[in-house]
Amino acid sequence: MNLDHLYPFGFRSTLFDRLIPEKEEQLKGLTIQELRESVAQDLEDLLNSRMAKLEQIEDFQLVKKSILQFGIIDFVGLSTANPADRDKICQSIEQSIAAHEPRLTQIKVEMLLDGHNMGSLCLSIQAYLNIHPLYEPVVFDAFLKPTTQQYVISARS
């Protein structure tokens, strides 16, 4: 089923994209593929940001979802060779996405390990795109470039 036919006026873009459109077409609704690409770009911004380490944050539940906590934890000192550290990294990323990307639900992050990507970090982000009243399954591939320490995220078709 093609969701673009169910939503002939397109999907709503983010507030930032609507305030500063690069093209005239961005003022109109997005296709499902453009929506996936928009989410991928926002996930890239999230994963390339580091959250502030605040003391006693547990006492203030709303702070966890605020802009003060935008980003992911710093993984210095954690090893991708250690299963417990891999789980901590994946859970941390899942929590950050759940807190700051409301277009996604049921988020699952997995670390992809193979011999070809030594020195780099590859993640698979599986979730459902919340396009009320439907939920479209989406998968994003995240790759941490070792030279720049920046994530590049792409949406799988």
N, C-alpha and C positions, 0 to 999 in steps of 0.2 A: 504494500500500500504506500503510495506517495503522499507524504504529509503536506506537501505544498498544495495539493488539490483540496485538502481539508481546510487549509488556512489560506484562502486566495489573497488576502491582504498582507500576508507575511507575518513573521514573528517580530516582536518588539526588540529593538536593540537596547544596549545599556544606556544609562543616563549620560555617561561620558561620551559615548559615540553620538548621541543625539545632540549634545551641547556643542561638540566640535566635529561636525561631519567633514570628512576629507573629500567626499563626492556627493553630488546631489542625490544619487541613488540611496545613500545611507539614511535619508530622511524618510524613505518608504520602508515598509516591512522587509525583514530578512527572509531568505529562503532557508530551508532546513540545513543545507550545507553551509550557508553563511552564518547561521546560528551556531553550528558546531565550531566553525573557525573562530567566531567571536569568543566562545567559551574557551577554546584552546589558547587564544591570545591572553585572556584574563588569567588562566591557569599558569601561563608562562610568567606573567607579572607576579603572581602569588609565589611561585616557587623560586623566583629570583630575588625575593625580598626576605629579610630575616626579621623575626619578631623580637620585640624588646623583652629582655629578661627582667621581669618585675617581681619583687619580693611580695609575699602575702597576697598573690593574685587569687588564690583559692577563696578568699573572703569576699571577693567581688565578682560574682558570676557574669554580670553584663560586660565586664572589661574583657573577658575572653573572646567576645564577638565584636569588640570595638576595633577601630583602626590601629590602636596601640598594639594589638596582637596580630596585625596583618603580616603574613609571611610564614616561614617555616623556621624550626629551631636550627641552630648551627650544629652541624654533625661532626665537628672537630672532636677527635677522641673516640669516635665510634668506628667500628670496622665492619665492612660489608662481608667479611669472611666469618664473622660471628653471627649465628642465627638469632640470638637475642637482640643484638644491635640492629640487624636487618628488620626485625619485627618492630623495634622502637622507631626506626626511621619511617617505615610504612604507616604505622599507626599515627605518628605525628603528622605526616602529610595528609592522611585521611581526615584527621581532626581539623586541620587548617582549611582544607577544601570545604568540609561540611560547615564550618563557621563563616566562610567568606565567599562561597559560590552557591547562592540559593537556587540557581538553575539546575543543580545536580542533586540527586538523592541516591541513597544506597551505594555509597562510594566504597570501592575496594581498590587498594593500591598493592601491587605486587612487584617485587624486585626481580628483574630478569637476569639470570646468571648464565653466561656462557664464556667459552675461552676466547671469543673474538673481541670482547669488550673490556679487556684488562685495562685498569686505570681509569675507567669511566663508569658511570652509573646509569643503568637503563631501568625505567619503571613502566609498568602498564597500569593505567588508571581506568578502571571500569566503573560505570555508573549509569544512572538513568537520567535523561534530560527531561526535566519537568515542564512539559508543554500542556498545561491544563486543558482538557481532562485526561490527556494521554501521557504516557511515559515512554520515551524512545531510548532504547539501549545505545550507549556510546562507549567507545574505547579510545583513549588517548595514549600515545607513546611519548614518554618523557626521556630525554637523553641529556645527561650532564656532560658538557664538553670539558675535558680535563684542562685544556690550555686556558680557557677563559673563565672556568668555573661558573658558567651560565647554562641554565636549562633551555632546551629547545623542545617545544611540544607540538605534536601534530595529531590531528584527528584521523582515525582510520575510517575509511569509507565503508 
